[in-house]
């Protein structure tokens, strides 16, 4: 997903908060699956109401989604479209349209922890390789 260049301010800086255009609305709705996975629930309503964007090695987005009558969630997303990578880096439930964007490490959807591998308690020594004798060349 990419947002038209007109919504960006300057590289590294955040854009001004704005309501998304119809094209941006459809693009921001494209994050629904990853947001629902992070939230652990499905949203019947999922309308981006306001967002800011930051150009980095990809894009950072802070987005306010309307998910109920007067219920909003704030979502922070890091997106690298050319790598097909989208990550929710911040999530706050129970917000209003007027609530400021505020993030904590606890609000991010962390990737699954790596599987812990237990080393064997006793190592067996490697066996010697089997010797293979090359065939002898036969000369006429």
Buried (B, 14 or more C-beta within 10 A) or exposed (E): BEBEEEBBEEEEEBBEEEEBEEEBBEBBBEBBEBBBEBBEEEBEEBBBBBBBBBBEEBBBBBBBBBBEEEBBBBBBBBBEEEEEEBBBBBBBBEBEEEEEBEBEEEBBBEEEEEEEEEEEEEEEEEEEEEEEEEEEEEEE
